[in-house]
Amino acid sequence: MLPYLDMQEAEASLGRELSFAEKLWFNYSAKKHDYFLHFHNFIFLLFFYSLIPLPYLLAELIRSKKIHKYKIQPKVKRSFSDMFNCYKNVMQVFLLVAGPLQIIAFSNIKMTGIRTSLPLPSKWEMFWQILVYFIIEDYFHYWIHRWLHTKWGYEKIHHVHHEYTAPFGFTAPYAHWAEILILGLPSFLGPAFVPGHIITYWLWFILRQTESIETHSGYEFPWSPSRYVPFYGGSEFHDYHHYVGGRSQSNFASVFTYCDYIYGTDKGYRYHKSLLHKSKKPSFK
């Protein structure tokens, strides 16, 4: 809730006229409690998880030759019921785990310094903060993911996520409830280390979820803008991790490739790619 009676008081406090975006923010958030604004993150989680995979779902069902040639494992076919069952299972975990977690986490989020106040952050401030969030999340995700591929971690927790050796969009968060908690933790570390505005916080989780859905989509599209991101792994990079399955000791990072390269956990993937290149095969199967 903003500490101003009206917009004029807000402008007097800042010593300038509010920008168009700040006026929109004032009109929306001025009378809303911070807890309500914080809970938006859970609403966005449900909304974007339901929306973003739909183009990939349609591509899988239609199987147009123009699109199907970009499928990484083209011999694997998914029915609507397969994908919808996955969606239902994930939504159940979201409602039973992620929802209560959002309720509990509010005080911790406030403690880190994430603000709802004016002024709004600049575009560059948001860009650099989100970049830091991606780097921090990627590094800690890498080590936790490696641990989940130990014998105990895989058999007790991580095997659920690997039930799909050929992933599709809805499988991105398909996992054991404990994995949702464990691998969700690195996503909160960036905002905790470098707190910003709650809008930046929302955007970070939306982008991270979008990226995760893309890497689990099962398709490697040449027109994807993420292909221009330095050191970005992408769909093919992570698809190999699922293709190998429980035996995989490769491609653990969530977003970038540098951790796997530095620590030598991309050797299997690079060798596999070299074999595909020699045989001129475009995909894993």
Solvent accessible surface area in square Angstrom, and as a share of the most:
residue,aa,sasa,rsa
1,M,109,0.49
2,L,7,0.04
3,P,99,0.62
4,Y,29,0.11
5,L,147,0.73
6,D,64,0.33
7,M,40,0.18
8,Q,126,0.56
9,E,69,0.31
10,A,0,0.00
11,E,40,0.18
12,A,80,0.62
13,S,73,0.47
14,L,49,0.25
15,G,67,0.64
16,R,108,0.39
17,E,118,0.53
18,L,6,0.03
19,S,53,0.34
20,F,155,0.64
21,A,54,0.42
22,E,7,0.03
23,K,61,0.26
24,L,98,0.49
25,W,15,0.05
26,F,17,0.07
27,N,105,0.54
28,Y,93,0.35
29,S,0,0.00
30,A,7,0.06
31,K,144,0.61
32,K,59,0.25
33,H,107,0.48
34,D,21,0.11
35,Y,74,0.28
36,F,95,0.40
37,L,0,0.00
38,H,3,0.01
39,F,55,0.23
40,H,14,0.06
41,N,9,0.05
42,F,14,0.06
43,I,85,0.43
44,F,50,0.21
45,L,47,0.23
46,L,38,0.19
47,F,109,0.46
48,F,45,0.19
49,Y,0,0.00
50,S,33,0.21
51,L,85,0.43
52,I,36,0.18
53,P,1,0.01
54,L,74,0.37
55,P,84,0.53
56,Y,36,0.14
57,L,17,0.09
58,L,97,0.48
59,A,14,0.11
60,E,6,0.03
61,L,63,0.31
62,I,121,0.61
63,R,80,0.29
64,S,42,0.27
65,K,181,0.77
66,K,158,0.67
67,I,49,0.25
68,H,36,0.16
69,K,134,0.57
70,Y,55,0.21
71,K,14,0.06
72,I,6,0.03
73,Q,3,0.01
74,P,38,0.24
75,K,157,0.67
76,V,31,0.18
77,K,132,0.56
78,R,41,0.15
79,S,51,0.33
80,F,113,0.47
81,S,63,0.41
82,D,55,0.29
83,M,1,0.01
84,F,87,0.36
85,N,71,0.36
86,C,0,0.00
87,Y,44,0.17
88,K,89,0.38
89,N,63,0.32
90,V,2,0.01
91,M,37,0.16
92,Q,105,0.47
93,V,35,0.20
94,F,6,0.03
95,L,100,0.50
96,L,138,0.69
97,V,24,0.14
98,A,9,0.07
99,G,5,0.05
100,P,54,0.34
101,L,62,0.31
102,Q,12,0.06
103,I,98,0.49
104,I,121,0.62
105,A,13,0.10
106,F,36,0.15
107,S,67,0.43
108,N,81,0.42
109,I,15,0.08
110,K,88,0.37
111,M,151,0.67
112,T,42,0.24
113,G,41,0.40
114,I,8,0.04
115,R,74,0.27
116,T,12,0.07
117,S,36,0.23
118,L,11,0.06
119,P,55,0.35
120,L,33,0.17
121,P,15,0.09
122,S,67,0.43
123,K,178,0.76
124,W,169,0.59
125,E,69,0.31
126,M,34,0.15
127,F,105,0.44
128,W,137,0.48
129,Q,21,0.09
130,I,14,0.07
131,L,59,0.29
132,V,51,0.29
133,Y,3,0.01
134,F,29,0.12
135,I,76,0.39
136,I,28,0.14
137,E,2,0.01
138,D,0,0.00
139,Y,84,0.32
140,F,84,0.35
141,H,17,0.08
142,Y,0,0.00
143,W,99,0.35
144,I,37,0.19
145,H,4,0.02
146,R,77,0.28
147,W,107,0.38
148,L,0,0.00
149,H,11,0.05
150,T,61,0.35
151,K,155,0.66
152,W,143,0.50
153,G,0,0.00
154,Y,44,0.17
155,E,95,0.42
156,K,112,0.47
157,I,13,0.07
158,H,1,0.00
159,H,72,0.32
160,V,26,0.15
161,H,11,0.05
162,H,9,0.04
163,E,104,0.47
164,Y,32,0.12
165,T,62,0.36
166,A,7,0.05
167,P,6,0.04
168,F,11,0.05
169,G,2,0.02
170,F,9,0.04
171,T,0,0.00
172,A,14,0.11
173,P,28,0.17
174,Y,26,0.10
175,A,12,0.09
176,H,49,0.22
177,W,141,0.50
178,A,15,0.12
179,E,7,0.03
180,I,33,0.17
181,L,66,0.33
182,I,53,0.27
183,L,27,0.13
184,G,23,0.22
185,L,102,0.51
186,P,0,0.00
187,S,12,0.08
188,F,42,0.18
189,L,37,0.18
190,G,1,0.01
191,P,2,0.01
192,A,40,0.31
193,F,123,0.51
194,V,52,0.30
195,P,51,0.32
196,G,6,0.06
197,H,0,0.00
198,I,4,0.02
199,I,45,0.23
200,T,0,0.00
201,Y,2,0.01
202,W,23,0.08
203,L,63,0.31
204,W,1,0.00
205,F,38,0.16
206,I,32,0.16
207,L,69,0.35
208,R,29,0.11
209,Q,22,0.10
210,T,49,0.29
211,E,16,0.07
212,S,20,0.13
213,I,1,0.00
214,E,29,0.13
215,T,5,0.03
216,H,12,0.05
217,S,2,0.01
218,G,5,0.04
219,Y,6,0.02
220,E,49,0.22
221,F,29,0.12
222,P,62,0.39
223,W,149,0.52
224,S,15,0.09
225,P,107,0.67
226,S,21,0.14
227,R,123,0.45
228,Y,182,0.69
229,V,65,0.37
230,P,96,0.61
231,F,138,0.58
232,Y,34,0.13
233,G,17,0.16
234,G,7,0.07
235,S,4,0.02
236,E,28,0.13
237,F,12,0.05
238,H,16,0.07
239,D,1,0.01
240,Y,19,0.07
241,H,0,0.00
242,H,0,0.00
243,Y,65,0.25
244,V,29,0.16
245,G,6,0.06
246,G,32,0.31
247,R,191,0.70
248,S,0,0.00
249,Q,106,0.47
250,S,8,0.05
251,N,0,0.00
252,F,0,0.00
253,A,3,0.02
254,S,15,0.10
255,V,8,0.04
256,F,15,0.06
257,T,33,0.19
258,Y,60,0.23
259,C,1,0.00
260,D,0,0.00
261,Y,143,0.54
262,I,114,0.58
263,Y,89,0.34
264,G,25,0.24
265,T,12,0.07
266,D,8,0.04
267,K,134,0.57
268,G,33,0.32
269,Y,26,0.10
270,R,112,0.41
271,Y,142,0.54
272,H,36,0.16
273,K,75,0.32
274,S,44,0.28
275,L,79,0.39
276,L,19,0.10
277,H,148,0.66
278,K,156,0.66
279,S,61,0.39
280,K,180,0.76
281,K,122,0.52
282,P,117,0.73
283,S,8,0.05
284,F,13,0.05
285,K,95,0.40
